[in-house]
Amino acid sequence: AARRAEQLLAGVGAKAPAREGARLELTVDEGPRVLIEVLRLLDREDLAPTALALREPSLDDVFLAITGQRASGTSDDETRGVA
């Protein structure tokens, strides 16, 4: 199901979805609007997500996008919002 969803959502985001096991991560602009489109696409193919999250980019995400490097002193857990 995750592979089918990955293929289905390939053209939706700025880049291809990242799949790790059954988890997909899709980077998009206009997240709330695209979220509705994604749910409609999945529903048409009878694919139901088990969980769904919308995350706004952090300052570290923006820094990484611009420089290609993580900000110094920032761990992976901090960038994902994990305590």
N, C-alpha and C positions, 0 to 999 in steps of 0.2 A: 504494500500500500504506500509506503514511504517513497519507493522508487517511482511509482505511478504519479504521486503528488509532485515529486521533484521534476519530472518531465512536464507535467501539466503547468507548473508554475515557472518554468524556465524563462519565459518571455515577459514575466510580470515585473521583476525588479531591475535595478540598475546592473546587477550581475546575477549569474546563475545561483540558485539556492544552494546553500551548504548543507549537506546531509551527513549526520553522524548517527548511525543506527537508524532508529525510527524517528529521530528528531530532525526537523528542517529549520534552517534559519534563512530568512529572506530579507535582504537589505533593500529598502525602497525609500523614495521621497513620498511625502503625503501619506503617511502610515494609516491614519483612520480611513481615508477614502479607499486606499488599496486593500485594506483589511476586508471591506465589504466585497470587493471584486474577487479576492482570494476565496472567501467563503462561498460565494456563488459558483466559482469554477469547481471547487471541491465537491459541492453539493450536486452539481450536474453529473459528476462522475461517481456519485454515491460514495464519496470518501468523507468520513467524519473525523475531524481532529479530536484527539483525546484531551488536549490542553492547548491553550492559545494565549500568547502574551504579546503585547505591543510595548516596545521599549524605545524611549527617546535617546538620542545619542548623548554620551557624556562628553565632557571637555577632552578626556583622553582619547575618545573615539575620533573627535575632530582633529586633534593633534596627530594621531596616527594616520588619518586620511591625508593630511597635508604633508607630513614629513616622512611617512613610511616607518616611523619608529615610535615606540611607546615612550611616554614621558618618564623621565628617570625617577626612581623611587616608587613606581606604581606596580603592584603585583597583578597577576592575572585575575585573582579573586576580587580585587578592588575594582577592576575595570568591568567586571560582570555584576557588580553590586552584591557580592557574596560576603557575608560577615564572618 
